[in-house]
Amino acid sequence: MNPDWAKTSNRGNIVDTSWNVNEKSAAYLCTPSTEGNESNLLWAKNLDKTKANYVIGSPSVEMYCDSYNGVGHPGVTNYRLEAQYRATNVPGYIYTVNGEKSTISNSDYFTGDNTVDYKNYGSMYCGKDGAKGEYYWRLASPSSSTSDSMCSVYGNSANLYSNSSNNLLGVSPLVSLRSDFKIQIEK
């Protein structure tokens, strides 16, 4: 994750007025739920200290893309999704599809319809129960589109896009499991 948002000490105090709204939102989502701050974080209820070290509000766009590109996507078009940090007057990320600006959307801030697999892996990357729909969440990364835009996953159109940090979207908590945790697969 970009250290500017994962460690606020690299960028100054999060309440510093030089931060854009999207940077503050990213820092908030990257804040781990640990001893003492559970009541301040919406995703704290996902922390079971017997199984996990901490929980953050959502994965960063880099984490999302690395995970997405690390597995195959049978039965759907297999695009390689990437996010690139762009330090402009609005620091944040842009998207690429197969290493280039999306020819589907012709935009840096939107990958285009049906570029994200919503069918496989229990719809872990997009959608719900193998279908598209009103399922979307914010990623813990600012978009360079505008000073209040965040990277997001949009289930209606199965894509990555940029959306205002003021819109009410869900989060997808990311749990850091303890090294001694034993995974149990239920059938």
Helices and strands as residue ranges (DSSP letters): H 3-6, G 8-10, H 21-30, G 38-40, G 42-46, E 52-56, H 61-69, E 81-86, E 92-97, G 121-123, E 136-142, E 149-154, E 159-164, E 174-177
